[in-house]
Amino acid sequence: MRYCYREKITMEVRKTIEMKKRRKKSGYLQRFRHDIDLNSYGVDGDLIEWCKRHSQGSWGWWFWTHSDWHNWAYDTYDERAYGKNRAYMSFQFKRDALRFWFWWQSKEGHENKR
């Protein structure tokens, strides 16, 4: 009986370590298979907090920048074009992406419903 208990604890510890390793890969400029367009040019802190608490796999956010945003010849930014940029949340697992999307759509004050 004692052996089974130890094995259970070992499995829980192993699962916790694996989760921590996966989450190290999460954050800014991390791109995975399942992307969600946020219909905005920024990522709200509530979205990041939700991912920290509820995602089981790796996740991240990244931006698509419009060509008008950055002038490479002069290395300047056109402040009028920032609204053309797009923000995305990205998830390793489809179930995390779906859970996030449903939570995001049901959030109060959410203006970008599809």
Rosetta constraint file for C-alpha pairs under 8 A:
AtomPair CA 1 CA 5 HARMONIC 6.64 0.50
AtomPair CA 2 CA 6 HARMONIC 6.39 0.50
AtomPair CA 3 CA 7 HARMONIC 6.14 0.50
AtomPair CA 4 CA 8 HARMONIC 6.14 0.50
AtomPair CA 5 CA 9 HARMONIC 6.35 0.50
AtomPair CA 6 CA 10 HARMONIC 6.06 0.50
AtomPair CA 7 CA 11 HARMONIC 6.16 0.50
AtomPair CA 8 CA 12 HARMONIC 6.31 0.50
AtomPair CA 9 CA 13 HARMONIC 6.17 0.50
AtomPair CA 10 CA 14 HARMONIC 6.07 0.50
AtomPair CA 11 CA 15 HARMONIC 6.08 0.50
AtomPair CA 12 CA 16 HARMONIC 6.20 0.50
AtomPair CA 13 CA 17 HARMONIC 6.23 0.50
AtomPair CA 14 CA 18 HARMONIC 6.20 0.50
AtomPair CA 15 CA 19 HARMONIC 6.22 0.50
AtomPair CA 16 CA 20 HARMONIC 6.32 0.50
AtomPair CA 17 CA 21 HARMONIC 6.27 0.50
AtomPair CA 18 CA 22 HARMONIC 6.24 0.50
AtomPair CA 19 CA 23 HARMONIC 6.19 0.50
AtomPair CA 19 CA 56 HARMONIC 7.12 0.50
AtomPair CA 19 CA 57 HARMONIC 7.29 0.50
AtomPair CA 20 CA 24 HARMONIC 6.34 0.50
AtomPair CA 21 CA 25 HARMONIC 7.28 0.50
AtomPair CA 22 CA 26 HARMONIC 7.28 0.50
AtomPair CA 22 CA 57 HARMONIC 6.10 0.50
AtomPair CA 22 CA 58 HARMONIC 5.43 0.50
AtomPair CA 23 CA 57 HARMONIC 6.87 0.50
AtomPair CA 23 CA 58 HARMONIC 5.34 0.50
AtomPair CA 23 CA 59 HARMONIC 7.62 0.50
AtomPair CA 24 CA 58 HARMONIC 7.85 0.50
AtomPair CA 25 CA 30 HARMONIC 7.29 0.50
AtomPair CA 25 CA 58 HARMONIC 6.09 0.50
AtomPair CA 25 CA 59 HARMONIC 7.60 0.50
AtomPair CA 26 CA 30 HARMONIC 6.26 0.50
AtomPair CA 26 CA 58 HARMONIC 5.11 0.50
AtomPair CA 26 CA 59 HARMONIC 4.86 0.50
AtomPair CA 26 CA 60 HARMONIC 5.16 0.50
AtomPair CA 27 CA 59 HARMONIC 6.51 0.50
AtomPair CA 27 CA 60 HARMONIC 4.40 0.50
AtomPair CA 27 CA 61 HARMONIC 6.35 0.50
AtomPair CA 28 CA 60 HARMONIC 5.60 0.50
AtomPair CA 28 CA 61 HARMONIC 5.21 0.50
AtomPair CA 28 CA 62 HARMONIC 6.18 0.50
AtomPair CA 29 CA 60 HARMONIC 6.47 0.50
AtomPair CA 29 CA 61 HARMONIC 5.73 0.50
AtomPair CA 29 CA 62 HARMONIC 4.72 0.50
AtomPair CA 29 CA 63 HARMONIC 7.73 0.50
AtomPair CA 30 CA 59 HARMONIC 6.90 0.50
AtomPair CA 30 CA 60 HARMONIC 4.65 0.50
AtomPair CA 30 CA 61 HARMONIC 6.06 0.50
AtomPair CA 30 CA 62 HARMONIC 6.63 0.50
AtomPair CA 30 CA 90 HARMONIC 7.30 0.50
AtomPair CA 31 CA 35 HARMONIC 7.81 0.50
AtomPair CA 31 CA 59 HARMONIC 7.56 0.50
AtomPair CA 31 CA 60 HARMONIC 6.18 0.50
AtomPair CA 31 CA 61 HARMONIC 6.99 0.50
AtomPair CA 31 CA 62 HARMONIC 6.95 0.50
AtomPair CA 31 CA 90 HARMONIC 5.61 0.50
AtomPair CA 31 CA 91 HARMONIC 7.43 0.50
AtomPair CA 32 CA 59 HARMONIC 7.20 0.50
AtomPair CA 32 CA 60 HARMONIC 7.70 0.50
AtomPair CA 32 CA 90 HARMONIC 5.43 0.50
AtomPair CA 32 CA 91 HARMONIC 5.42 0.50
AtomPair CA 32 CA 92 HARMONIC 5.22 0.50
AtomPair CA 33 CA 90 HARMONIC 7.09 0.50
AtomPair CA 33 CA 91 HARMONIC 6.54 0.50
AtomPair CA 33 CA 92 HARMONIC 5.95 0.50
AtomPair CA 33 CA 93 HARMONIC 7.76 0.50
AtomPair CA 34 CA 90 HARMONIC 5.51 0.50
AtomPair CA 34 CA 91 HARMONIC 5.14 0.50
AtomPair CA 34 CA 92 HARMONIC 6.42 0.50
AtomPair CA 34 CA 93 HARMONIC 7.05 0.50
AtomPair CA 34 CA 94 HARMONIC 6.26 0.50
AtomPair CA 34 CA 97 HARMONIC 6.56 0.50
AtomPair CA 35 CA 88 HARMONIC 6.33 0.50
AtomPair CA 35 CA 89 HARMONIC 5.68 0.50
AtomPair CA 35 CA 90 HARMONIC 4.29 0.50
AtomPair CA 35 CA 91 HARMONIC 6.44 0.50
AtomPair CA 35 CA 97 HARMONIC 7.60 0.50
AtomPair CA 36 CA 88 HARMONIC 5.44 0.50
AtomPair CA 36 CA 89 HARMONIC 5.17 0.50
AtomPair CA 36 CA 90 HARMONIC 6.22 0.50
AtomPair CA 36 CA 97 HARMONIC 7.41 0.50
AtomPair CA 36 CA 101 HARMONIC 7.56 0.50
AtomPair CA 37 CA 86 HARMONIC 7.39 0.50
AtomPair CA 37 CA 87 HARMONIC 6.33 0.50
AtomPair CA 37 CA 88 HARMONIC 4.67 0.50
AtomPair CA 37 CA 89 HARMONIC 6.71 0.50
AtomPair CA 38 CA 43 HARMONIC 7.66 0.50
AtomPair CA 38 CA 86 HARMONIC 7.36 0.50
AtomPair CA 38 CA 87 HARMONIC 5.63 0.50
AtomPair CA 38 CA 88 HARMONIC 5.49 0.50
AtomPair CA 38 CA 89 HARMONIC 7.08 0.50
AtomPair CA 38 CA 112 HARMONIC 7.60 0.50
AtomPair CA 39 CA 86 HARMONIC 6.61 0.50
AtomPair CA 39 CA 87 HARMONIC 6.94 0.50
AtomPair CA 39 CA 112 HARMONIC 6.14 0.50
AtomPair CA 40 CA 83 HARMONIC 7.62 0.50
AtomPair CA 40 CA 85 HARMONIC 7.52 0.50
AtomPair CA 40 CA 86 HARMONIC 5.65 0.50
AtomPair CA 40 CA 87 HARMONIC 5.88 0.50
AtomPair CA 40 CA 112 HARMONIC 7.95 0.50
AtomPair CA 41 CA 63 HARMONIC 7.70 0.50
AtomPair CA 41 CA 82 HARMONIC 7.13 0.50
AtomPair CA 41 CA 83 HARMONIC 6.01 0.50
AtomPair CA 41 CA 84 HARMONIC 7.18 0.50
AtomPair CA 41 CA 85 HARMONIC 5.12 0.50
AtomPair CA 41 CA 86 HARMONIC 4.62 0.50
AtomPair CA 41 CA 87 HARMONIC 5.10 0.50
AtomPair CA 42 CA 86 HARMONIC 7.36 0.50
AtomPair CA 42 CA 87 HARMONIC 5.58 0.50
AtomPair CA 43 CA 47 HARMONIC 7.03 0.50
AtomPair CA 43 CA 48 HARMONIC 7.76 0.50
AtomPair CA 43 CA 61 HARMONIC 7.71 0.50
AtomPair CA 43 CA 87 HARMONIC 6.47 0.50
AtomPair CA 43 CA 88 HARMONIC 7.88 0.50
AtomPair CA 44 CA 48 HARMONIC 7.00 0.50
AtomPair CA 45 CA 49 HARMONIC 6.24 0.50
AtomPair CA 46 CA 50 HARMONIC 6.13 0.50
AtomPair CA 47 CA 51 HARMONIC 6.38 0.50
AtomPair CA 47 CA 104 HARMONIC 7.83 0.50
AtomPair CA 48 CA 52 HARMONIC 6.28 0.50
AtomPair CA 49 CA 53 HARMONIC 6.33 0.50
AtomPair CA 50 CA 54 HARMONIC 5.90 0.50
AtomPair CA 50 CA 55 HARMONIC 7.75 0.50
AtomPair CA 50 CA 100 HARMONIC 7.90 0.50
AtomPair CA 51 CA 55 HARMONIC 5.10 0.50
AtomPair CA 51 CA 59 HARMONIC 7.20 0.50
AtomPair CA 51 CA 100 HARMONIC 7.61 0.50
AtomPair CA 54 CA 96 HARMONIC 7.90 0.50
AtomPair CA 55 CA 59 HARMONIC 7.35 0.50
AtomPair CA 55 CA 96 HARMONIC 5.66 0.50
AtomPair CA 56 CA 96 HARMONIC 6.93 0.50
AtomPair CA 57 CA 91 HARMONIC 7.28 0.50
AtomPair CA 57 CA 92 HARMONIC 5.79 0.50
AtomPair CA 57 CA 93 HARMONIC 6.19 0.50
AtomPair CA 57 CA 96 HARMONIC 7.37 0.50
AtomPair CA 58 CA 91 HARMONIC 6.14 0.50
AtomPair CA 58 CA 92 HARMONIC 5.32 0.50
AtomPair CA 58 CA 93 HARMONIC 7.73 0.50
AtomPair CA 59 CA 89 HARMONIC 7.41 0.50
AtomPair CA 59 CA 90 HARMONIC 5.51 0.50
AtomPair CA 59 CA 91 HARMONIC 4.36 0.50
AtomPair CA 59 CA 92 HARMONIC 6.03 0.50
AtomPair CA 60 CA 89 HARMONIC 5.84 0.50
AtomPair CA 60 CA 90 HARMONIC 5.13 0.50
AtomPair CA 60 CA 91 HARMONIC 6.55 0.50
AtomPair CA 61 CA 87 HARMONIC 7.26 0.50
AtomPair CA 61 CA 88 HARMONIC 5.53 0.50
AtomPair CA 61 CA 89 HARMONIC 4.40 0.50
AtomPair CA 61 CA 90 HARMONIC 5.74 0.50
AtomPair CA 62 CA 87 HARMONIC 6.06 0.50
AtomPair CA 62 CA 88 HARMONIC 5.43 0.50
AtomPair CA 62 CA 89 HARMONIC 6.64 0.50
AtomPair CA 62 CA 90 HARMONIC 7.68 0.50
AtomPair CA 63 CA 85 HARMONIC 7.12 0.50
AtomPair CA 63 CA 86 HARMONIC 5.63 0.50
AtomPair CA 63 CA 87 HARMONIC 4.56 0.50
AtomPair CA 63 CA 88 HARMONIC 6.04 0.50
AtomPair CA 64 CA 85 HARMONIC 5.83 0.50
AtomPair CA 64 CA 86 HARMONIC 5.10 0.50
AtomPair CA 64 CA 87 HARMONIC 6.43 0.50
AtomPair CA 64 CA 88 HARMONIC 7.88 0.50
AtomPair CA 65 CA 69 HARMONIC 6.63 0.50
AtomPair CA 65 CA 84 HARMONIC 7.41 0.50
AtomPair CA 65 CA 85 HARMONIC 4.65 0.50
AtomPair CA 65 CA 86 HARMONIC 6.51 0.50
AtomPair CA 66 CA 70 HARMONIC 7.79 0.50
AtomPair CA 66 CA 81 HARMONIC 7.71 0.50
AtomPair CA 66 CA 84 HARMONIC 5.92 0.50
AtomPair CA 66 CA 85 HARMONIC 5.33 0.50
AtomPair CA 67 CA 71 HARMONIC 7.89 0.50
AtomPair CA 68 CA 78 HARMONIC 6.99 0.50
AtomPair CA 68 CA 81 HARMONIC 6.13 0.50
AtomPair CA 69 CA 77 HARMONIC 5.63 0.50
AtomPair CA 69 CA 78 HARMONIC 5.28 0.50
AtomPair CA 69 CA 79 HARMONIC 7.28 0.50
AtomPair CA 69 CA 81 HARMONIC 5.25 0.50
AtomPair CA 69 CA 82 HARMONIC 6.14 0.50
AtomPair CA 69 CA 84 HARMONIC 7.83 0.50
AtomPair CA 69 CA 85 HARMONIC 7.69 0.50
AtomPair CA 70 CA 75 HARMONIC 6.96 0.50
AtomPair CA 70 CA 76 HARMONIC 5.99 0.50
AtomPair CA 70 CA 77 HARMONIC 4.66 0.50
AtomPair CA 70 CA 78 HARMONIC 6.42 0.50
AtomPair CA 71 CA 75 HARMONIC 5.51 0.50
AtomPair CA 71 CA 76 HARMONIC 5.31 0.50
AtomPair CA 71 CA 77 HARMONIC 6.09 0.50
AtomPair CA 71 CA 78 HARMONIC 7.50 0.50
AtomPair CA 72 CA 76 HARMONIC 7.02 0.50
AtomPair CA 78 CA 82 HARMONIC 7.30 0.50
AtomPair CA 81 CA 85 HARMONIC 7.57 0.50
AtomPair CA 90 CA 97 HARMONIC 7.43 0.50
AtomPair CA 91 CA 96 HARMONIC 6.54 0.50
AtomPair CA 91 CA 97 HARMONIC 5.70 0.50
AtomPair CA 92 CA 96 HARMONIC 7.68 0.50
AtomPair CA 93 CA 97 HARMONIC 6.58 0.50
AtomPair CA 94 CA 98 HARMONIC 6.16 0.50
AtomPair CA 95 CA 99 HARMONIC 6.10 0.50
AtomPair CA 96 CA 100 HARMONIC 6.04 0.50
AtomPair CA 97 CA 101 HARMONIC 6.05 0.50
AtomPair CA 98 CA 102 HARMONIC 6.20 0.50
AtomPair CA 99 CA 103 HARMONIC 6.14 0.50
AtomPair CA 100 CA 104 HARMONIC 5.93 0.50
AtomPair CA 101 CA 105 HARMONIC 6.10 0.50
AtomPair CA 102 CA 106 HARMONIC 6.25 0.50
AtomPair CA 103 CA 107 HARMONIC 6.18 0.50
AtomPair CA 104 CA 110 HARMONIC 7.45 0.50
AtomPair CA 105 CA 110 HARMONIC 6.79 0.50
AtomPair CA 105 CA 113 HARMONIC 6.24 0.50
AtomPair CA 106 CA 110 HARMONIC 7.57 0.50
